[in-house]
Amino acid sequence: MNIQDKYKQSGGSIIWTPREKDREWRYVASSADGSKLVAVVFNGNIYTSVDYGVNWKIHMIDDDRAWSSVASSSDGSKLVACVYNGMIYTSTDYGVSWIPRENQRNWTSIASSADGNKLVATNKFGKIYTSVDSGVNWIERNEDRNWISVASSEDGSKIIAAIRGDQMYVSVNSGEDWLSTENRRNWASVASSADGSKLVAVVQFDFIYTSDDSGLNWTPRMDEGIKRQWNSVASSADGSKLVASEYNGQIYTSVDSGITWTPSETNKPWKSVAISADGIKLVAVAGNDKIYTADLAPKSTPAPKVPIKTISKVPVEPPLLSISIMPSLINQQSNTHILGGYKQKYLKYKQKYLKLKNDLN
């Protein structure tokens, strides 16, 4: 049974479990298997978990920073976080120690390749910056714009970056060249599948948009007339499972690449969402609230076992006793006992049949 069937079987219900304490959580990221998580607090610290969010450890306690975004390599060992009106920080030991990188800028979003070597970050009213050595060195890309969100493919070659109040831009050569796409909108967040072919973007006070051709064409989703204050979106590796959050609203999930969506949890000031590569493990953070974890396809409750009476053989109704099949026996008195014996066996068999039939009913 695949995840779509499990999701439908469970009625689309998702149970979210609160973790950690109430803080001004701003952003969250996940390793590929969903076991290692990293979350940042605005004007606070960095927190990591190695057990699917059950327990959390604080890092960077020397100074509170206005963390704006965080990203993780697939194994969770290499982490990168950026500060609005601050610097970029990288870690190669699961968040234990951090090194400041680049210069002080208004960093708004950051993304990482699966191996953690290729990074891309956006600077509000500035440029896009890329790195191929885990953040040691950075190169300016594109032009000064109101960049708000960025996402990368698994190998770091395909990038999508969104501009608040403008278009989105895509690159297929690790940020060297860029192509504008879609219309001007108040884009809030973007996400990518592992190969960069399936993209998803959310618009503040608008709809969700998906693309299955690396951003060349886009289809509006959740466009039933209700414009929501979308602020974050995440994608599984194959792009079929998606999760999006609405500020002061609910969390929405999709298991069919964004065609249909199902709400879950109560209204909260959601800030960010993340999802594991297989699309099963979910994590979300809310401002002045907690961290929440969930499974997209919860285990369905097995049906209670009903005792079934085992019958060794299915009874077959005996054929009617037909005297015509033995005409010679009727006219032969010497064989009368044979006919009588046949009739006696028939009656016994029929009694047994009726008993079994009654037991079944």
N, C-alpha and C positions, 0 to 999 in steps of 0.2 A: 504494500500500500504506500503510495507516494504522499508527500506532504500536503498536496492539494486535497486528496481524499481524506487524510487525517483531519485537516482543518475543517472540511465540510462535515465530517462525522461528529466533530466536537461542537458543531453549531457555530463555528467561528469565534468561540469564546476564548479570551486570553486572560489569565490570572497574573496580575502584576504584584510583585513582592517588594515592599519598601526596604531599602538598605541605607546604612550610614545615618548621619544626622541631618537636621535641617541646616542647609547652607545656601549661599547664592551660587548654586551650580550653574556653570555656563556652557561647558562642552564635554563630550564623552567620546571615546574611541575604543575599539575592540580588536583583539587578535583574531586570526582566521577561525580558530575553533571556539571563540567566545569565552575562553577560560580566563584570559588576562585582559583586564580593563584598566583604562586610565581616564580620570576625570579632573577637570580644573574648576576652581572656584574664582569668580570674579572678585578682585581685590582680596585674594586669599592664596591658597596653596594648591599643590598637585597631589592627587590621591591615586594609588594603584591597588589593584586586587588581582590575586592569582588563583582564586577559587570561584570564578563566575559571579563575583560581586558579593559574596557572603561576608567577607572580611576586607577591610581597607586599611592601607598604611599611608601616612602623610609624608610628603617630601617637600623640599624647597621651603623650609620653615624659617629661613633667615630673613625673608622679606616678603610681604604681601604684594602681589602683582595683579594687574588687570588682564588676566589670561583671557584670550579671545578664541583660541582654537587649539586642538590637539590631534595628533595622528599617530598611528602605530604600524609597525611592520607586521607581516603575517604571523610571525612567531611571538610577537609581543616584546622582543628584546630591545629593539630600537624604537625609541619614542622621540617625538618632536612636538614642541608646544610654542606658541607665539603669544606675545603680549601687545595689547593695544597701547601705543605710545611707549613701546619698550623694545626688547630684543627677541630673537628666536633662541630657544634653548633645546639642546639635543641630549639624549641619553642612550647609551649602548648597553646598559646593565639593568634593564627592566624598570628604570626610573629611580634607581638608588642614588645615582649621582648625575648632575646636569652641567652642561657647558654652554655659556652664552655664545651666540653666533650672530653674524651680520651686524647691522647698526640699528639704532633706535628709530623705529618707524611706527606708523599706525597700522600694524598688522591685523588683518581681519579674518584670514582663513589659511589653513595649511593642509597639505595632503602628502602622502608617502607611497612609494612603490612597495611591492610585497617584500622585497629584500631590505628595504629601508635606506637604500643608497640614493635613489632619485627622489628629491623633494621639490615641492612647488608651493610658493606662498604668495598671498595677495596683500597689497598695501593700499589702503584707502586713499583715493586721490593721488595715487602714485602708480608704480609699475608692478608687473609680476616678476617674481624672482625664482630662479630654478637652481638646483644643486645636484651634482652627480656623485658627490663624495660624502653623503650623509650629513650635509650641512656645513662642512668645513669652509667651502668656497661657494659664492653665489654669483649668478649672472642676471643682469636686468633684461626683461623681456617686455614686448608690447609697448603701450603708451600710458601716460598718466590718465587714469580713469577711476571711477568710483567702484573699484573692485570689492565684492562682498563675499564671494564664495568660490572655492576651487575643488576639483576632484581629479583623480588620476587613475589610469588603468593599472593593472597589476605590474606590468613591466615599465611603467612610467613614460611610455612613448605617447600615449593619447591623454590629452588634458582638456578639461572643460572649465571655463572660468566665467562667472556671472557678474554683471554690473548692475548695481541698484539704479533703477530708472532708465536703463538702456538695454542693449542687446547682450547676448552671450557670445563667447569666442571659444573656438575649438582648435586644437593643435594635434597633429599626428606625428610630429617629430620632436617630442620632448620640449616643446615651447619655442623652437626656433622660428616657426612661421605660424600665423594665426588666421583663422577665417571666421568672420562674424556670422551669426545664425539667429534665427527667430526674431521676433519683434521686440520693441522696447517695452519692458515691463519692470515692475518692482521685484526683481528676482531676489530670493532670500537664501536659497540653498540648492546645491547640486550634488549628485552622486553618480557613480559609474559602476558598471559591471567589470569583472576582471579583465576582459578583453577590450573594454572601451567601446563596444558596439551598442550596448543598451545604456541609455542615460535617462535620468529623471531629475526634474527641477521643480521647485515650488515657488509660487509667487505670493507675496504678502497681500492679503485681501483680494485674492484671485483664486486660480485653480492650480492643479498639478499638471505638469506636462511630461510626456515620455517620448523617447526617440529610440528606434531600433536600427538606425543607420549612422551611428557615431555623431549624431547631432545635426545632420543635414536637414531632416524633416522632423516636425514635432506634432504630437497629438494631445489636445487638452483632455484631461481626465477630471473626474469629480466636478464636472461642469453642470450640475443639476440646477444651477441658478443661485446656489449659496456660496458666496465668496468668503473664504476663511482666512484667518491670519496665520498662514503657514510660515514656519520659521526653520524647519530642519527636515532632512530626508536622508535615508540611507538605503543601500542596495546589497543584495546577496551577490555572490561571485558570478552566478549565471544571469542575474538581472530579473529573475522571475519573482523573487520575494522582495517586497519593498515595505518600508515603514516610514511614516511621516508624522510630524507633530504640529499641533495647532496651539498657538499661544492662547492661554485661558480657554482652551478647548480640550479635545480628546486626542488620543493617538490613533492613527489609522494604519491598517496593514493590508497588503495585497499579496496574493499568491499566484496571480496571473499576469505579471509584468505591468500592473497598473490599470488593467481594464476595469476591475471592480475593487472596491475598498470596504473594509469593515472597521467600525470604530470600537475602541475599548478604553477602559479606565474612565475615571471621572475627570471633569474639567480642572485643569491645573495650569499654572504658568510654565508650561513645558519650554525648555530651551534647546535641547539637543537629543538626538537619537542615534543609535548605532546597531549594527546587526552582524552576526557571524557569517562566514563565507557560505555555509550551507543554508542560511536563512532561518535557522531554528532559534538561536539564542538572541534575545533582544535586550537592550538596555536603554534607559531614558533618564534624563535629569530635568529637574524643575527648579526654578528660582525660588529661594526661601523655602525650600522643601527638601525632599530626599532624592536619592538615586533609586530607580526602580528596575527590576529585572523580570524577564518573563520568557516563556517558550512560545514560539509561534504556533506550534502544533502540539498542544498538551496531550498527555496520554489519555486516551478515552477509557472510561470506566467499563470494565467487562460486564457483560450481562450475567445475572445470577444463574447458576447452574440448576437446571430442573431435572430431577431424576426421571430417567426414561426406562420403562420396562423393556428388557431385552427379550425378543422372541426369536428363537433359533431359526424358524422357518416361517415364511409368509404363507398363510393358509390359502389354498386354492379350492374353490368350490367344486365338489365332485360332480361328474357328469350325471345326468338323470339316468336312472336304471331303465334301460330299454330292453324289453323282452324280445323286440324284433331282431336284435342282433344274434340271438341264439334260437331260432325257430325250431331247429332240430331237437333241442333239449326239451321243449315243451311237449312234444309228441312222443317222447321216449320216457316212459315211466322209470326205466332203470337209471336214468340220469337226473331224476327229480332232485336227488340230494345235492347234485352239483349246482343246480339253479338256486336251491335254498341256501347253500353256502355262499354263493356270490351275493345274494340279497342281504345276508347277514353281515358280510364284510362291508357292503355299501352303507348300511345303516350305521355301523360303528364309525366309519370314516366321516359320515355327515355329522354325527354328534360331536366328533372332535373338531370339525370345521366350525360348527356353530359356537362352540365354547371359545375357540381362539378368536373368532370374530367379535364375540361379546367382550373379551378381555381388551381388545384393541380399542373398543368404543368406551 
